[in-house]
Amino acid sequence: MTLVDLNDDGLTDRYDTFNDDHQVTEHFHEFAMGLETDAAGNLYYAKSARHALPAVVPHHGTLLKVSADGTQTDIVATGFRAANGVCVEDDGTFWVTDQEGHWNPKNRINHVRPGGFYGNMYGYHDVTDSSDAAMVPPAFWITNAFDRSPAELLRVRSEKWAPLDGALLELSYGEGRVHLVLTEQPGSLVQGGMVALPIPDLPTGIMRGRFNPADGQLYTCGLYAWAGNRQHPGGFFRVRRTEKPLTIPVGLHAEPGRLDLEFAVPLDEAAAKDLGHWTIRAWDLARTKKYGSDHINERALPVTVALVSGDGRRVSLTVPELGPTWCYSVAWTIRAADGTPVKGVLHGTLH
């Protein structure tokens, strides 16, 4: 819909339809989430699938592209359940979050390529194989206790947010929280994890955000409408980067037997090398038509060696029992080189 002001009085005189391809039924669950553009002016949004019911129109459970002139809508990718937000990357890929439920054992942070199928058998697609091998796995799964409902991802576009300029953030509807998303692509699949920014949780669920080019800060808004831990009715917030040192990891590398975290500040070497200051756990999930999944085969993974780089910022953990896993968590209670306490937890996936 385009709003047209014919006499420059600041009021809308005419509503022009831009595109009317959107397919919708009376079902309550088929939300249309996110509206983002690429460099060519094409628009993208995610269309949720029906709740525990097969799709009845082709747009159910899809990522959609609307041409810049509004004349055409194309399906970019399929297999989504309740996708809350779209992040358009410069390389023609996308980030699309999805929510735990039927065929989604936990929340998904998806790195999406055109043509991919992302797991929900109740969506509209031609996939008949319900095995895990037939879907593109997420970059990582997120368990409920860490973020019960992920929303939009967005890139930091601000030098004032150094050292996070260019980094990827996740906004959490479920927790009213902002997470830093850390990814890598050692093979054909992107993998990674995320850690909370060191700021208080906001009082309402956070859904969308933008960096303001005028002041370089993050402006974000959200609401409380369904299951979530932050239940203030709604809000609009500015999140500012201060001069306070950032004491969270800004880099992540995972491989069988090894986990590396790169911090934004130098660490106290003795504290970081103390194996008792690190706790790593891993668990699996079961993807079925049932709603969600319990943690399966959850286990502690002993850390046998912790090495600190010469600049004090990178910790390399030897974890002999770490292998490909649906989910893992790593928690730390250490110190920065200046004595500042450094405590946190990261959840991720190792493909």
MIBARO-406410 format. One line per 10 residues: their letters; for each residue z, x, y of N, C-alpha, C, CB. Coordinates in steps of 0.2 Angstrom, whole numbers. Atoms other than C-alpha are relative to their C-alpha. Glycine has a CB too. Layout:
N
a) Z/X/Y/Z/X/Y/Z/X/Y/Z/X/Y | ...
REM end
This chain:
351
mtlvdlnddg) 0/4/-6/0/0/0/0/4/6/6/-5/0 | 0/-4/-6/-5/7/17/2/-5/6/-7/2/1 | -2/4/-6/4/0/33/-4/2/6/8/2/1 | 4/-1/-5/-7/-2/47/2/-3/7/-7/-3/-1 | -2/2/-7/-2/-3/66/-6/0/4/6/5/3 | 6/2/-4/-16/-11/76/0/1/7/-3/-6/-2 | -1/0/-7/-9/-10/93/5/5/2/2/-7/3 | -4/-6/-2/2/6/93/7/-3/3/-3/4/5 | -6/2/-2/18/-4/95/6/2/-5/1/-8/1 | -5/-2/5/27/4/80/2/-5/-5/6/2/4
ltdrydtfnd) -1/5/5/26/-12/70/-6/0/-5/2/-6/3 | 6/1/5/15/-15/54/-3/-7/2/3/0/-7 | 3/6/-1/2/-28/58/-4/-2/-6/-5/1/6 | 4/1/6/-8/-26/41/2/4/-5/-7/0/2 | -2/-4/6/-4/-21/24/-7/0/-4/5/-4/-5 | 6/-2/4/-19/-13/15/2/2/-7/-5/5/3 | -1/-3/7/-19/-11/-4/-4/6/-1/-3/-6/-5 | 3/-7/2/-22/7/-9/-2/0/-7/5/5/2 | 2/0/7/-22/5/-28/4/-6/-3/2/7/-3 | -3/5/4/-19/-10/-39/-1/0/-7/-2/-7/3
dhqvtehfhe) 1/0/7/-21/-3/-56/6/0/-4/-3/7/-1 | -6/-1/4/-3/-2/-61/1/-6/-5/6/0/5 | -1/5/5/1/-11/-77/7/-2/-1/-4/2/-7 | -7/2/0/17/-21/-78/1/-6/-4/4/0/7 | -2/6/3/25/-34/-89/6/-2/2/0/1/-8 | -6/2/-2/40/-44/-88/6/4/-2/1/-8/-2 | -6/-3/4/51/-32/-98/4/4/6/-3/5/-5 | -5/-3/-5/66/-25/-88/-1/8/1/7/-2/-1 | -1/-7/1/64/-7/-93/-5/5/3/2/2/-7 | 6/-4/-2/47/-1/-87/0/2/7/-6/-4/-2
famgletdaa) -1/-3/-7/52/8/-71/-6/4/2/6/3/1 | 5/-5/-3/39/17/-60/4/4/4/-5/-4/4 | -5/-5/-3/48/33/-55/-4/6/3/5/2/-5 | 3/-6/-4/43/46/-42/-7/-1/2/-1/6/-5 | 7/0/-3/27/47/-31/-1/6/3/-1/-6/4 | 1/-7/-3/21/65/-28/-7/1/0/4/5/-5 | 7/-1/-1/5/72/-22/-1/8/-2/-2/-1/7 | 2/-7/1/-5/88/-27/-4/2/6/-4/1/-6 | 4/-3/-6/-15/99/-15/-6/-4/2/-1/7/-1 | 6/4/-2/-30/88/-16/2/-7/2/-4/0/-7
gnlyyaksar) -2/7/-2/-20/72/-12/0/-5/-5/-5/-2/5 | -1/5/6/-20/64/-29/8/-1/-1/-2/3/-6 | -7/2/0/-4/55/-32/2/-1/-8/1/-7/3 | -2/0/7/7/55/-48/7/-4/0/1/7/-3 | -7/3/1/21/44/-55/1/-1/-7/1/-7/4 | -1/1/7/29/41/-71/2/-7/-2/6/4/-3 | -1/7/2/29/24/-80/4/0/-6/-6/-4/-1 | -4/0/6/43/21/-92/-2/-5/-5/7/-3/2 | 2/5/6/41/12/-109/5/-5/0/0/4/-7 | -4/6/1/49/-4/-115/6/3/-4/-3/-5/-4
halpavvphh) -6/-3/3/67/-2/-122/0/-3/-7/6/-3/4 | -1/1/7/67/-1/-141/-6/-5/-2/6/-3/-2 | 6/4/2/50/-11/-142/-6/4/1/0/-6/5 | 7/-4/-1/32/-5/-144/-3/-2/6/-4/-2/-6 | 4/1/-7/21/-3/-129/-5/-6/-1/-4/6/2 | 5/6/0/10/-18/-125/-6/1/5/3/-6/2 | 5/-2/-5/0/-10/-110/-1/7/0/1/-3/7 | 1/-7/0/-8/7/-109/4/5/4/-7/2/1 | -4/-4/-5/3/13/-95/7/1/-3/0/-3/7 | -6/-1/2/19/11/-105/2/7/-3/2/-5/-6
gtllkvsadg) -2/-7/3/28/28/-107/-5/6/2/1/0/-7 | 6/-4/-2/15/38/-97/2/4/7/-7/-3/0 | 0/-3/-6/13/50/-83/-7/-1/3/1/8/0 | 7/3/-3/-1/43/-71/-2/4/6/1/-7/1 | 4/-3/-5/-13/50/-59/-4/-5/4/-4/7/-2 | 4/4/-5/-20/40/-44/-4/5/4/5/-5/4 | 5/-5/-4/-35/48/-36/2/-1/7/-7/-2/-1 | -2/-1/-7/-33/53/-18/-3/-6/4/-3/6/3 | 3/6/-4/-45/38/-12/3/-6/-3/-7/1/-1 | -3/6/3/-35/26/-23/-4/-4/-5/2/-5/6
tqtdivatgf) 5/4/4/-50/20/-33/1/1/-8/-7/2/1 | -1/-1/7/-44/26/-50/7/3/-2/-6/5/-3 | -6/-2/3/-29/28/-61/-1/3/-7/5/-5/0 | 1/-3/6/-29/40/-76/7/2/-3/-4/7/1 | -6/-2/4/-16/44/-90/0/7/-1/1/-4/-6 | 0/-7/1/-11/62/-89/4/2/-6/4/3/6 | -4/-2/6/2/63/-103/4/-6/-2/5/6/1 | -3/6/3/11/51/-115/6/2/-3/-5/-3/-5 | -6/-2/4/27/49/-125/6/0/4/-1/6/-4 | -6/0/-4/40/46/-111/4/-7/-2/-2/1/7
raangvcved) -4/6/1/54/34/-113/3/-3/7/6/2/-4 | -3/3/-6/63/32/-96/0/6/5/7/-3/0 | 1/-6/-4/56/46/-85/2/-1/7/-8/2/0 | -3/1/-6/65/48/-69/-2/6/5/8/0/0 | 2/-5/-4/55/58/-57/-6/5/-2/5/4/3 | 5/-5/1/40/70/-56/0/6/5/-7/-4/0 | 1/-6/-4/38/88/-50/-7/2/-1/6/5/-1 | 7/-2/1/20/93/-47/0/8/2/-5/-4/5 | 0/-7/-1/17/112/-49/-7/2/2/2/4/-7 | 6/-2/-3/3/122/-41/-5/2/-6/1/6/4
dgtfwvtdqe) 4/-2/5/-4/127/-58/-3/-6/-4/4/5/-5 | 2/6/3/-8/109/-63/4/-2/-6/-7/2/-3 | -5/2/5/7/107/-74/6/-4/4/4/5/-4 | -5/5/-3/22/95/-71/7/1/-3/-2/-7/0 | -7/1/3/41/93/-73/1/-7/0/5/5/4 | -2/7/0/46/76/-79/6/-1/-5/-6/-4/-4 | -7/1/3/64/72/-84/-1/-7/-5/6/-1/4 | 0/6/4/67/59/-98/8/-1/-2/-5/0/-6 | -7/2/2/83/50/-104/1/-1/-7/2/-7/4 | -2/1/7/92/49/-120/-1/-7/-2/7/2/-1
ghwnpknrin) 1/7/3/88/34/-131/-4/0/-6/-4/-4/5 | 4/1/6/77/28/-145/-6/6/0/-3/-7/-1 | 5/-5/1/66/43/-151/2/6/5/-7/-2/1 | -2/-5/-4/75/54/-138/8/1/-2/0/-2/8 | -7/-2/2/91/62/-146/4/1/6/0/5/-5 | -4/-1/-6/97/68/-129/-5/0/6/3/7/-1 | 5/0/-6/90/70/-111/-4/6/-1/5/1/6 | 6/-5/1/74/80/-110/-2/2/7/-6/-3/-3 | 3/-3/-6/68/92/-96/-7/2/-3/5/6/3 | 6/-1/3/50/92/-100/-5/4/5/-4/-7/-1
hvrpggfygn) 5/-4/-4/37/105/-94/-7/-3/-3/0/8/-1 | 6/4/2/21/94/-95/-7/3/2/1/-7/3 | 7/-1/-1/3/98/-97/-4/-6/-2/-2/6/-5 | 4/6/2/-11/86/-97/-2/-1/-7/-7/0/4 | 1/1/7/-14/78/-114/5/0/-4/-6/4/-2 | -6/-1/5/3/81/-121/3/-6/-2/5/5/3 | -4/6/2/13/69/-131/8/2/0/-2/-3/-7 | -7/-2/-1/32/70/-127/5/-4/-4/1/0/7 | -5/2/4/40/61/-141/2/-7/-1/6/3/1 | -2/6/0/43/43/-138/-5/-4/-4/2/-4/6
mygyhdvtds) 4/4/4/35/33/-152/-1/-7/2/2/0/-8 | 0/6/-3/38/17/-143/-5/0/6/6/-3/2 | 5/0/-6/26/22/-129/-7/-1/-2/0/7/3 | 7/1/2/7/19/-128/-3/6/-1/-3/-4/6 | 3/-6/2/-2/32/-137/-4/-1/-7/4/7/0 | 3/0/7/-12/36/-153/3/4/-5/-8/1/1 | -4/-4/4/1/47/-161/3/-4/-6/5/4/3 | -3/4/6/6/40/-179/5/5/-3/-6/-2/-4 | -4/-5/4/15/56/-185/7/0/5/-3/7/0 | -7/0/-3/34/54/-180/4/6/-1/4/-6/-2
sdaamvppaf) -4/-6/1/39/71/-185/1/4/6/-4/4/-6 | -1/-4/-6/46/83/-172/-6/5/1/6/4/-1 | 5/-5/-1/31/95/-175/-6/-4/3/-2/2/-7 | 6/4/-3/19/81/-168/1/-1/7/-1/-6/-4 | -1/1/-7/27/81/-151/0/7/3/6/-4/1 | -2/-6/-4/28/94/-137/7/0/1/-4/0/6 | -7/0/-1/46/99/-137/2/1/8/4/5/-4 | -1/-1/-7/55/99/-120/2/7/1/7/-4/2 | -3/-7/-2/59/115/-111/7/1/-2/-1/2/8 | -7/0/3/77/111/-115/2/-7/0/4/5/4
witnafdrsp) -4/6/1/88/97/-121/6/1/4/1/-2/-7 | -6/0/-3/103/92/-111/5/-5/-3/-1/-1/8 | -5/5/3/118/84/-119/4/-4/6/5/4/-4 | -2/4/-5/127/70/-111/6/2/4/3/-6/-4 | -6/-3/-4/143/79/-106/-2/5/5/5/4/-5 | 2/-4/-5/133/91/-96/-4/-3/6/-5/6/-3 | 4/4/-5/121/79/-87/-2/-6/-4/-6/3/3 | 2/6/3/121/61/-93/-6/-3/2/6/-5/0 | 6/3/-3/106/56/-83/-4/4/5/1/-7/3 | 3/-4/-5/94/69/-75/-5/-4/4/-4/5/-4
aellrvrsek) 5/3/-4/83/64/-61/-6/4/2/3/-3/7 | 6/-4/-2/69/73/-51/2/7/0/-2/-2/7 | 0/-7/-1/66/91/-51/-5/2/6/-3/4/-7 | 3/-2/-6/60/100/-36/0/8/1/2/-4/7 | 0/-7/-1/55/118/-30/4/1/7/-7/3/1 | -3/-2/-6/66/126/-17/-6/3/5/6/6/-1 | 5/-2/-5/55/129/-1/3/2/6/-6/-5/1 | -4/-2/-6/66/138/11/3/7/-1/6/-5/1 | -3/-7/0/70/156/15/7/0/1/-4/4/5 | -7/0/-2/87/151/21/4/-1/-7/1/-6/4
wapldgalle) -4/1/7/91/147/2/0/6/-4/-3/-6/-3 | 0/-6/4/89/165/-3/7/1/-3/-2/6/5 | 6/-3/5/90/171/-17/-3/-6/-4/3/5/-4 | 3/5/4/84/154/-23/-6/-3/3/5/-6/0 | 6/2/-2/69/152/-13/-6/1/-5/-3/4/7 | 5/0/6/55/147/-25/3/-2/-7/-3/7/-1 | -3/2/6/68/142/-38/-1/-8/-1/7/2/0 | 0/7/2/68/125/-47/7/-3/-1/-4/0/-7 | -7/3/0/82/113/-45/-1/-7/-4/2/-2/7 | -1/7/3/87/97/-55/5/-4/4/1/0/-7
lsygegrvhl) -5/5/-3/95/82/-46/2/-4/-6/-3/-4/6 | -3/4/5/107/73/-57/2/-7/2/6/4/-3 | -3/7/-1/109/54/-56/6/-1/-3/-5/-5/-3 | -6/1/3/122/54/-69/6/3/2/-1/2/-7 | -5/-4/-2/133/67/-61/1/1/7/0/7/-4 | 0/-1/-7/129/67/-43/0/8/2/6/-3/4 | -1/-8/0/126/86/-45/-7/3/1/3/2/-7 | 6/-4/-1/112/99/-41/1/6/-5/-1/2/7 | 0/-6/5/108/111/-55/-6/4/1/-1/-3/-7 | 5/-5/0/98/127/-55/-3/0/-7/3/7/2
vlteqpgslv) 4/-1/6/84/127/-68/-3/6/-1/-5/-6/0 | 2/-6/1/81/143/-76/-5/0/-6/6/5/-2 | 5/0/5/65/145/-87/-4/7/-1/-5/-6/2 | 4/-6/2/54/158/-96/-5/-3/-5/4/6/-3 | 6/2/5/38/157/-107/-1/6/-4/-6/-3/4 | 2/-6/4/39/170/-120/-6/-1/-5/6/1/-5 | 6/1/4/25/161/-130/-4/-6/3/2/-1/-7 | 3/5/-3/16/145/-129/4/-6/3/-4/-3/-6 | -4/5/-2/31/135/-125/5/3/6/4/-3/-5 | -5/-1/-5/42/135/-109/7/-2/-3/-1/-3/6
qggmvalpip) -7/2/2/61/136/-113/4/2/5/2/4/-7 | -4/-2/-5/76/138/-103/7/-4/0/-3/-1/7 | -6/3/0/92/130/-97/2/-1/7/6/4/-3 | -2/1/-7/102/125/-82/7/1/1/-2/-7/3 | -7/-1/-2/118/128/-72/1/-3/6/2/8/0 | -2/3/-6/127/119/-59/0/4/6/6/-4/0 | -1/-4/-6/126/125/-41/7/-1/2/-4/-3/6 | -7/0/-2/143/129/-34/2/-4/6/3/7/1 | -2/5/-5/146/114/-24/3/-6/-3/-6/-2/5 | -3/6/3/156/98/-26/-5/-5/-2/5/-3/5
dlptgimrgr) 5/5/2/148/84/-35/0/-5/6/3/-4/-7 | 0/5/-5/142/71/-23/2/-7/-2/-8/-1/2 | -3/6/2/149/53/-23/-4/-5/-4/4/-3/5 | 4/5/4/134/44/-30/-6/4/-4/-4/-4/6 | 5/-3/4/120/47/-42/-6/3/5/-3/-4/-5 | 5/-3/-4/107/59/-34/-7/-1/-4/1/8/1 | 7/2/3/88/54/-37/-5/4/3/-1/-7/1 | 6/-3/-3/76/62/-24/3/5/5/-4/-5/3 | -2/-5/-5/76/77/-13/-6/3/3/5/6/-3 | 5/-4/-4/66/87/0/3/5/4/-4/-5/5
fnpadgqlyt) -2/-5/-4/67/103/9/-3/-1/7/-1/7/-2 | 2/2/-7/66/100/28/-3/7/3/6/-3/4 | 3/-6/-3/54/113/36/3/2/7/-7/0/1 | -3/-1/-7/63/111/53/7/4/-1/2/-7/3 | -6/-3/0/80/117/47/1/4/-7/6/-4/1 | 0/-4/7/76/124/29/6/-2/-5/1/7/2 | -5/2/4/90/114/21/-3/-6/-5/6/-3/4 | 1/6/5/90/101/6/3/-6/3/2/2/-7 | -3/7/-1/91/83/10/-2/-4/-6/-4/-3/6 | 0/3/7/94/72/-5/3/-7/1/3/4/-5
cglyawagnr) -2/7/0/97/53/-8/1/-3/-7/-4/-4/5 | -1/3/6/103/42/-22/4/-6/0/3/5/-5 | -3/7/1/112/27/-28/4/0/-6/-5/-6/1 | -3/1/7/123/20/-42/-3/-7/-2/8/0/0 | 3/6/2/114/6/-51/1/-2/-8/-8/0/1 | -1/1/7/116/9/-70/5/5/-2/-6/0/-4 | -5/-5/2/127/20/-81/0/7/3/-1/1/-8 | -1/-6/-4/133/35/-71/7/2/1/-4/0/6 | -7/-2/-2/149/45/-67/1/0/7/1/7/-3 | -1/0/-8/146/44/-48/-2/-7/2/-4/6/3
qhpggffrvr) 1/7/-1/148/26/-43/1/-3/7/5/-3/-5 | 0/3/-7/148/25/-24/-7/-3/0/0/6/5 | 6/3/0/134/13/-20/-6/4/2/1/-6/5 | 6/-4/-2/122/25/-12/2/5/5/-5/-4/2 | -1/-4/-5/120/39/0/-6/5/2/6/5/-1 | 5/-5/-2/110/52/10/3/6/2/-5/-4/6 | -4/-6/0/115/70/10/-4/6/2/4/1/-6 | 3/-7/-2/111/87/18/4/5/-4/0/1/7 | -3/-6/4/115/102/6/-2/6/4/-2/-1/-7 | 2/-6/-3/116/118/16/2/6/-4/4/0/7
rtekpltipv) -1/-7/3/115/136/10/4/3/6/-6/4/-2 | -4/-4/-4/129/146/18/0/7/-1/8/-3/-1 | 0/-7/1/132/164/19/5/2/-6/2/4/7 | -5/-1/5/145/163/5/-5/3/-6/4/-6/-2 | 3/-2/6/139/174/-10/-1/-5/-5/3/7/-2 | 1/4/6/131/165/-24/2/3/-7/-8/-2/0 | -3/-3/6/140/168/-40/-2/-3/-7/8/0/0 | 3/3/6/129/159/-53/-6/4/-3/-2/-7/1 | 6/-3/2/116/166/-64/-7/-3/3/-1/-1/-8 | 7/2/-3/98/166/-56/-6/2/-5/-1/3/7
glhaepgrld) 5/-2/5/89/173/-72/3/-1/-7/-3/7/1 | -2/1/7/89/169/-90/-5/2/-5/2/-8/-1 | 4/-1/6/82/176/-106/3/-1/-6/-3/8/1 | -3/1/6/85/171/-123/-5/1/-6/2/-8/-1 | 4/-1/6/78/177/-140/5/1/-6/-4/7/1 | -4/-1/6/85/178/-158/5/6/1/-4/0/-6 | -5/-5/-1/101/188/-157/2/3/6/-3/6/-4 | -1/-3/-6/101/191/-139/0/-5/6/-4/6/2 | 0/4/-5/105/182/-123/2/4/7/5/-6/0 | -1/-4/-6/103/189/-105/1/-5/6/-6/5/1
lefavpldea) -1/4/-6/110/182/-89/0/5/6/7/-4/0 | 1/-4/-6/105/189/-72/4/-4/6/-7/2/2 | -4/3/-6/118/185/-58/-3/2/7/7/2/-1 | 2/-2/-6/115/185/-40/4/5/4/0/-7/5 | -4/-5/-3/129/197/-36/2/5/-6/6/-3/3 | -2/-5/5/135/213/-45/7/-3/-3/1/7/3 | -6/2/4/149/209/-58/5/6/-1/-2/-3/-6 | -5/-5/2/165/218/-62/-2/2/-7/7/-3/1 | 3/-2/7/159/229/-77/5/-2/-5/-2/7/0 | -5/1/5/175/228/-86/1/-7/-2/7/3/2
aakdlghwti) -1/8/2/177/209/-85/-6/-2/-3/1/-4/7 | 6/3/4/159/206/-90/-1/3/-7/-6/2/5 | 1/-3/7/160/218/-105/6/-3/-5/0/7/1 | -5/3/4/176/209/-111/-3/-6/-4/6/-2/4 | 3/5/4/170/199/-126/4/-7/0/-1/2/-7 | -4/6/0/184/187/-124/-2/-5/6/7/1/0 | 1/4/-6/177/181/-107/-7/-4/-1/-1/5/6 | 6/4/2/161/173/-116/1/-4/-6/-6/5/-1 | 0/5/6/160/158/-127/-7/-3/0/5/-6/2 | 7/2/2/143/153/-135/1/-5/-6/-5/5/-1
rawdlartkk) 1/5/5/140/137/-145/-7/-2/-1/5/-6/1 | 6/3/1/125/130/-153/0/-6/-5/-5/5/-3 | 0/6/4/120/113/-161/-7/-2/-1/5/-5/3 | 6/3/2/106/103/-168/0/-7/2/-3/1/-7 | 0/7/-1/100/85/-165/-5/-3/-5/-3/-1/7 | 5/4/4/91/72/-175/-4/-5/4/4/-4/-6 | 5/5/-4/76/63/-167/-2/-5/-5/-6/4/3 | 2/5/4/74/46/-174/-1/-6/4/6/-2/-6 | 1/6/-5/71/28/-168/7/-3/2/-4/-5/-4 | -7/2/-2/90/26/-167/1/3/7/5/3/-5
ygsdhinera) -2/-2/-7/98/28/-149/4/6/0/3/-6/3 | -4/-6/-1/103/46/-146/1/3/-7/6/-1/3 | -2/-3/6/110/58/-158/7/4/1/-5/6/-2 | -6/-4/0/127/66/-163/-2/8/0/4/-1/-6 | 1/-7/1/128/85/-162/1/2/-7/6/4/4 | 1/-2/7/123/92/-179/1/7/-1/-6/-3/-3 | -1/-7/1/129/108/-186/3/4/6/-6/3/-3 | -3/-4/-6/139/113/-170/4/5/-3/4/-5/4 | -4/-6/2/146/130/-172/1/5/6/-4/4/-6 | -1/-6/-5/153/145/-162/-4/6/-2/7/1/0
lpvtvalvsg) 4/-6/2/142/160/-161/4/6/3/-7/-1/3 | -4/-6/-3/152/176/-159/-5/5/4/3/4/-6 | 3/-6/-4/147/189/-146/3/6/-2/1/-1/8 | -3/-6/3/148/206/-153/-1/6/5/-4/2/-6 | 1/-5/-5/142/217/-138/-2/-3/6/-5/5/-2 | 2/2/-7/141/214/-119/-2/6/4/6/-5/3 | 2/-6/-4/131/227/-109/-1/-3/7/-6/3/-3 | 1/2/-7/130/227/-90/-5/5/3/7/0/4 | 5/-4/-3/115/234/-81/3/5/5/-6/-4/3 | -2/-4/-5/116/248/-69/2/-3/7/-5/6/1
dgrrvsltvp) -2/3/-6/116/237/-54/5/-5/0/-6/-3/3 | -6/5/1/130/226/-61/-2/-7/0/4/1/5 | 2/7/-1/119/210/-60/-2/-3/-7/-5/-1/5 | 2/3/6/113/208/-78/4/2/-6/-8/3/-2 | -4/-1/6/123/205/-93/-4/-2/-6/6/-5/0 | 4/1/6/115/207/-110/5/-1/-6/-5/6/-2 | -5/2/5/125/198/-124/-4/1/-7/2/-7/1 | 2/-1/6/122/203/-142/3/-6/-4/1/7/-4 | -3/5/3/124/187/-152/-4/-1/-7/-1/-7/4 | 3/0/6/119/190/-170/-2/-7/-4/4/4/-5
elgptwcysv) 2/6/3/119/172/-176/-4/-5/4/7/-4/-2 | 4/4/-5/109/165/-161/-7/0/-3/0/3/7 | 7/1/2/92/159/-167/-3/-6/3/-1/0/-8 | 3/6/-2/80/145/-163/5/-6/-1/-7/-2/-3 | -5/5/1/91/130/-159/-2/-6/5/7/2/1 | 1/5/-5/89/113/-151/4/1/7/2/-7/-3 | -4/0/-5/104/116/-140/5/6/0/4/-6/1 | -5/-5/0/116/130/-135/4/0/7/-2/7/-1 | -3/-1/-6/129/133/-122/3/7/1/6/-6/1 | -3/-7/-1/136/149/-114/5/-1/6/-5/6/1
awtiraadgt) -5/0/-5/152/149/-104/3/7/1/6/-5/-2 | -3/-6/-2/160/163/-94/5/-1/5/-6/5/3 | -6/0/-5/176/167/-85/0/8/1/6/-3/-3 | 0/-7/-1/173/184/-77/1/1/8/-7/4/-2 | -1/-1/-8/174/192/-59/-6/4/2/6/5/1 | 5/-4/-3/162/199/-47/2/6/2/-3/-4/7 | -2/-7/-2/162/217/-41/6/0/5/-5/4/2 | -5/0/-5/172/212/-26/7/-4/-2/-3/-3/6 | -6/3/2/185/203/-36/0/-8/0/6/2/4 | 0/7/-1/179/185/-33/-1/-3/-7/-7/-2/4
pvkgvlhgtl) 1/3/7/181/174/-49/-7/-3/-1/6/-6/-1 | 7/2/1/165/170/-57/1/-4/-7/-5/6/-1 | -1/4/5/166/155/-69/-5/-5/-1/7/-4/0 | 5/5/1/153/143/-76/-2/-1/-7/-6/2/4 | 3/1/6/143/136/-90/-7/-2/0/4/-6/-4 | 8/1/0/124/135/-94/-1/-3/-7/-4/6/1 | 2/3/6/116/123/-107/-8/2/0/1/-7/0 | 7/-1/1/99/127/-114/-3/-1/-7/-1/8/2 | 3/0/7/87/128/-129/-4/6/-1/-5/-6/0 | 4/-6/2/79/142/-138/-5/-2/-5/5/6/-3
h) 6/1/5/62/139/-146/-1/5/-5/-6/-2/4
REM end
